[in-house]
Amino acid sequence: MNYNGAKSATFTFANKCTYTVWAGTLNNPNKPTLAQTRFQLDTGASQTVEAPAGWVGRMWGSTRCTTDISGKFTCVTGDCGVHIPCNGARPAPLATLVGFTLGTKGNKDFYDTNLVDGFNLPFSITPVGGIGDCRVSGCSTVVNAVYPPEL
C-alpha cells in the first residue's frame, strides 16, 4: 500500500510506575506492522518502537506478569496470551487502551484513549513535533479508586 506523504513515527514507552509493566501492541490486519508486540519495562525504564507510515493499532500495559514452572506467561491485567509476544492477540480486560492511526486519513495522524475494556494503568500520550491541534491525552488518575466497582 502507498501512503502518499505519510511518515513513520517513533513511540516512546516510559514506565513511571513503582512496579514492572509489560507494554503490549496490536497491529491492525492488512496494515503495516510493528516488530514488537510485548516487552518488559522495569520501573523508570523507557523503550522506543518505530512505527511505519500507515500503521494502525492499539497499545496497552500489562501488570503483575509471571512465568510459571511450565513456561506459561500470564498477567493479572492486560494479558494477551501464554507467550511473551502477543502475536496478534487482544488484551483481556482489564486494560487501558490507546489507539493510533498514522497518516491514512488525509496524511494526518489520529490517536485516542479507550477505557471500554476497563482501566488498569494511568497513562498519557504526548505528541511531539506535530502540526495542528496536537494535545496531550490520557488519564493520570487511578480511575478504579474514584468510581464505584460496578462501573
Rosetta silent file (secondary structure, phi, psi, omega in degrees, C-alpha in Angstrom):
SEQUENCE: MNYNGAKSATFTFANKCTYTVWAGTLNNPNKPTLAQTRFQLDTGASQTVEAPAGWVGRMWGSTRCTTDISGKFTCVTGDCGVHIPCNGARPAPLATLVGFTLGTKGNKDFYDTNLVDGFNLPFSITPVGGIGDCRVSGCSTVVNAVYPPEL
SCORE:     score description
SCORE:     0.000 S_00000001
   1 L     0.000  147.300  179.090    0.000    0.000    0.000 S_00000001
   2 L  -110.242  121.766  176.264    1.143    3.511   -0.677 S_00000001
   3 L  -107.596   78.133 -174.326    0.542    6.150    1.987 S_00000001
   4 L   -53.402  119.392  178.110    1.476    9.151   -0.114 S_00000001
   5 L    84.917  -11.742 -179.030    3.043   11.834    2.087 S_00000001
   6 L   -73.453  151.555 -179.152    2.661    9.778    5.271 S_00000001
   7 L  -123.806  157.978  175.677    5.633    9.500    7.603 S_00000001
   8 L   -73.336  170.835  179.695    6.764    6.948   10.129 S_00000001
   9 E  -137.765  154.264  174.302    6.536    7.653   13.861 S_00000001
  10 E  -114.011  123.569  175.905    8.577    6.848   16.932 S_00000001
  11 E  -101.006  133.762  174.148    6.700    5.827   20.066 S_00000001
  12 E  -112.629  117.260  176.092    8.470    6.077   23.405 S_00000001
  13 E   -93.518  128.430  179.303    7.062    3.888   26.145 S_00000001
  14 E  -130.855  130.338  179.002    8.083    5.040   29.639 S_00000001
  15 L   -98.499  109.339  177.482    7.209    3.278   32.893 S_00000001
  16 L  -104.174   11.742  177.434    6.715    5.798   35.686 S_00000001
  17 L   -82.650  165.785  179.076    5.024    3.242   37.951 S_00000001
  18 L   -90.130   14.794 -179.430    6.674    1.768   41.039 S_00000001
  19 L  -144.983  164.088 -179.701    6.362   -1.742   39.554 S_00000001
  20 L   -69.692  139.312  175.481    7.220   -3.523   36.306 S_00000001
  21 E  -126.060  141.660  173.559    4.834   -3.079   33.375 S_00000001
  22 E  -103.879  119.973  178.408    4.775   -5.091   30.153 S_00000001
  23 E   -81.629  137.172  178.078    3.893   -2.954   27.102 S_00000001
  24 E  -123.392  149.597  176.405    1.691   -4.632   24.502 S_00000001
  25 E  -134.366  148.819  177.999    0.858   -3.704   20.914 S_00000001
  26 E  -130.316  121.077  178.751   -1.762   -4.953   18.477 S_00000001
  27 E   -85.625  141.542  174.761   -1.377   -4.424   14.747 S_00000001
  28 L   -76.663  131.393  178.993   -4.440   -3.851   12.575 S_00000001
  29 L   -58.013  149.319  177.560   -4.689   -6.594    9.905 S_00000001
  30 L    66.681   20.570  176.228   -3.815   -5.558    6.335 S_00000001
  31 L  -127.924  165.098  174.219   -1.768   -2.562    7.542 S_00000001
  32 L   -56.460  153.810 -173.947    1.963   -2.136    8.180 S_00000001
  33 L  -119.470  157.596  170.804    3.053   -3.836   11.420 S_00000001
  34 L   -88.600  144.845 -179.683    5.214   -3.161   14.465 S_00000001
  35 L   -71.651  -35.769 -176.453    8.005   -5.645   15.063 S_00000001
  36 L  -100.692  134.812  178.316    7.449   -5.816   18.830 S_00000001
  37 L  -115.943  -11.826  171.153    4.165   -6.959   20.337 S_00000001
  38 E  -165.659  136.172  178.805    5.110   -7.136   24.033 S_00000001
  39 E  -152.337  155.573 -175.515    8.156   -6.107   26.057 S_00000001
  40 E   -85.668  137.334  173.191    9.121   -5.534   29.673 S_00000001
  41 E  -127.311  107.187  175.802    9.546   -2.082   31.204 S_00000001
  42 L   -71.071  166.898  178.277   11.023   -2.005   34.685 S_00000001
  43 L   -53.034  128.241  178.606   10.350    0.989   36.949 S_00000001
  44 L    82.012   -6.070 -177.605   11.888    4.102   35.370 S_00000001
  45 L   -83.491  156.831  172.744   12.720    2.336   32.089 S_00000001
  46 E  -140.254  157.890  178.920   11.774    3.517   28.614 S_00000001
  47 E  -150.826  140.057  177.391   11.916    1.970   25.175 S_00000001
  48 E   -99.146  149.459  176.956   11.266    3.308   21.687 S_00000001
  49 E  -133.782  127.950  178.773    9.353    1.481   18.972 S_00000001
  50 E   -86.734  130.265  177.969    9.411    2.561   15.342 S_00000001
  51 E  -112.931  129.308  179.509    6.050    2.549   13.565 S_00000001
  52 L   -73.092  159.578  174.947    5.939    2.577    9.765 S_00000001
  53 L   -54.408  137.842  178.619    3.807    5.016    7.799 S_00000001
  54 L    85.822    3.549 -179.901    0.218    3.824    7.694 S_00000001
  55 L   -67.728  137.630  175.322    0.395    1.859   10.962 S_00000001
  56 E  -132.725  128.816  179.421   -2.952    1.375   12.705 S_00000001
  57 E   178.975 -170.665 -178.589   -3.219   -0.352   16.042 S_00000001
  58 E  -126.794  158.670  177.114   -3.535   -0.320   19.796 S_00000001
  59 E  -137.415  153.276  179.043   -1.166   -0.244   22.744 S_00000001
  60 E  -160.795  172.657  174.347   -1.613   -1.081   26.425 S_00000001
  61 E  -117.619  142.616  176.377    0.235   -2.061   29.554 S_00000001
  62 E  -110.841  146.374 -177.832    0.016   -5.383   31.380 S_00000001
  63 E  -126.874  159.801  177.025    0.643   -5.744   35.100 S_00000001
  64 E    51.342   56.164 -177.604    1.637   -8.410   37.616 S_00000001
  65 E   -94.057  141.446  179.249    3.077  -10.730   34.969 S_00000001
  66 E  -145.679  161.298  172.654    4.765  -14.022   35.809 S_00000001
  67 E  -116.086  125.448 -179.224    6.025  -17.176   34.167 S_00000001
  68 L   -83.521  179.681 -175.251    5.012  -20.442   35.826 S_00000001
  69 L   -62.770  -25.487  179.296    7.102  -23.607   36.061 S_00000001
  70 L   -85.129   -5.068 -179.485    5.712  -24.905   32.746 S_00000001
  71 L    95.264    3.148  178.924    6.799  -21.713   30.937 S_00000001
  72 L   -75.285  125.121 -179.317    3.306  -20.219   30.682 S_00000001
  73 E   -99.883  124.129  179.177    3.476  -16.416   30.801 S_00000001
  74 E  -138.473  157.385  177.910    0.404  -14.660   32.242 S_00000001
  75 E  -129.281  146.269  179.000   -0.538  -11.215   33.517 S_00000001
  76 E   -70.227  -40.031  175.760   -3.253  -10.258   36.007 S_00000001
  77 E  -124.344  145.003  176.607   -4.299   -7.254   33.841 S_00000001
  78 L    70.742   23.348 -177.613   -3.895   -6.733   30.092 S_00000001
  79 L   -68.818  140.533  179.228   -2.989  -10.360   29.404 S_00000001
  80 L  -128.511   19.486  176.191   -2.774  -11.334   25.720 S_00000001
  81 L   136.699 -179.916 -171.618   -1.826  -14.995   25.850 S_00000001
  82 L   -88.968   -0.846  178.953    0.556  -17.579   27.215 S_00000001
  83 L  -118.117  157.507 -178.547    3.657  -16.381   25.357 S_00000001
  84 L   -63.574  -48.314  173.695    5.586  -13.152   25.741 S_00000001
  85 L   -67.560  139.477  179.368    4.886  -11.926   22.173 S_00000001
  86 L   -75.029  -23.034  174.833    1.171  -11.119   21.853 S_00000001
  87 L    49.083   45.235  176.145    1.174  -12.453   18.264 S_00000001
  88 L    84.752    5.147  179.665   -1.961  -10.598   17.206 S_00000001
  89 L   -88.212  141.193  175.341   -3.955  -11.271   20.389 S_00000001
  90 L   -77.746  155.660  176.008   -6.035   -8.538   22.004 S_00000001
  91 L   -75.647  144.528  174.282   -5.563   -7.820   25.689 S_00000001
  92 L   -78.379  146.612  173.966   -8.081   -9.306   28.082 S_00000001
  93 L   -59.942  144.534    6.815   -9.932   -6.837   30.296 S_00000001
  94 L   -89.298  131.866  176.801   -8.850   -5.033   32.415 S_00000001
  95 L  -156.958  126.779  172.056   -6.691   -2.988   30.108 S_00000001
  96 L   -78.232  122.663 -176.156   -6.374    0.724   29.436 S_00000001
  97 E  -109.485  144.951  168.423   -6.098    1.028   25.636 S_00000001
  98 E  -125.856  140.720 -177.729   -4.666    3.729   23.402 S_00000001
  99 E  -121.740  149.914 -179.018   -5.216    3.661   19.650 S_00000001
 100 E  -137.411  143.885  170.534   -3.338    5.187   16.741 S_00000001
 101 E  -132.195  113.358 -173.735   -3.945    5.700   13.025 S_00000001
 102 E  -102.005  112.601  168.765   -0.855    7.049   11.286 S_00000001
 103 E    63.561   17.862 -177.664   -1.162    9.019    8.076 S_00000001
 104 E   -97.424  -12.088 -178.452   -4.017    7.103    6.483 S_00000001
 105 E  -119.664   92.145 -179.437   -6.669    9.843    6.613 S_00000001
 106 L    64.548   31.732 -179.494   -5.514   12.883    4.682 S_00000001
 107 L    59.588   25.770  176.658   -1.925   12.314    5.848 S_00000001
 108 E  -107.302  152.439  175.099   -2.978   13.098    9.414 S_00000001
 109 E  -100.913  142.779  178.141   -2.294   11.043   12.499 S_00000001
 110 E  -127.040  146.973  176.515   -5.079   10.260   14.959 S_00000001
 111 E  -145.617  152.241  179.426   -4.905    8.932   18.497 S_00000001
 112 E  -151.720  163.071  175.399   -7.423    8.153   21.195 S_00000001
 113 E  -113.812  149.708 -172.127   -7.743    6.678   24.642 S_00000001
 114 E  -145.061  122.207  177.482  -10.203    3.939   25.439 S_00000001
 115 L  -110.146   18.402 -177.983  -11.463    2.587   28.757 S_00000001
 116 L   -63.078  -30.284  177.560  -14.091    0.271   27.249 S_00000001
 117 L   -95.371   17.629  178.644  -12.069   -2.769   28.414 S_00000001
 118 L    98.933 -173.940 -177.941  -11.573   -1.275   31.867 S_00000001
 119 L  -132.029  128.904  176.317   -8.744    0.621   33.493 S_00000001
 120 L  -130.468  -16.694 -177.788   -5.516   -0.849   34.810 S_00000001
 121 L  -148.007  141.435  168.847   -2.848    1.875   34.471 S_00000001
 122 L   -69.941  151.383 -176.021   -2.576    5.654   34.408 S_00000001
 123 E  -158.574  166.233  170.241   -1.166    6.825   31.058 S_00000001
 124 E  -152.508  151.115  173.521   -0.615    9.761   28.738 S_00000001
 125 E  -114.653  121.447 -178.758    0.017   10.364   25.047 S_00000001
 126 L  -121.147  101.061  179.313    2.231   13.380   24.415 S_00000001
 127 L   -67.071  144.204  178.567    2.639   14.270   20.721 S_00000001
 128 L  -129.848  126.695  173.908    5.988   15.791   19.745 S_00000001
 129 L    79.912   14.352  179.909    6.626   17.751   16.564 S_00000001
 130 L   -81.804  169.085  176.457    3.116   17.602   15.136 S_00000001
 131 L  -117.635  134.682  178.401    1.295   20.245   13.167 S_00000001
 132 L   106.696 -151.452 -174.643   -2.208   21.320   14.143 S_00000001
 133 L   -89.796   74.306 -176.140   -4.177   20.647   17.300 S_00000001
 134 L   -97.908   99.733 -176.052   -1.847   18.116   18.944 S_00000001
 135 L  -108.574  154.696  172.665   -2.895   17.792   22.563 S_00000001
 136 L   -69.024  137.813  177.462   -1.818   15.562   25.407 S_00000001
 137 E  -129.700  144.120  177.289   -4.372   12.834   26.032 S_00000001
 138 E   162.821 -170.570 -179.890   -4.538   10.474   28.938 S_00000001
 139 E  -148.074  104.422 -177.076   -5.730    9.655   32.388 S_00000001
 140 L   -91.105   -7.476  179.084   -3.346   10.186   35.294 S_00000001
 141 L   -87.949  140.004  174.026   -5.942    9.352   37.958 S_00000001
 142 L   -75.881   94.615 -172.437   -6.308    5.773   39.154 S_00000001
 143 H   -56.594  -39.152 -176.788   -9.913    5.540   37.963 S_00000001
 144 H   -61.459  -23.931  179.313  -10.694    2.356   39.899 S_00000001
 145 H   -83.584  -14.480 -174.031  -10.124    4.220   43.182 S_00000001
 146 H  -100.667  -38.504 -174.031  -12.555    7.016   42.252 S_00000001
 147 L  -101.261  154.242  179.045  -15.566    5.258   40.695 S_00000001
 148 L   -61.781  148.413 -177.020  -17.804    2.544   42.168 S_00000001
 149 L   -57.233  -31.908 -178.713  -16.769   -1.051   41.282 S_00000001
 150 L   -66.733  -15.943  176.758  -19.965   -1.687   39.271 S_00000001
 151 L   -87.089    0.000    0.000  -18.815    0.896   36.719 S_00000001
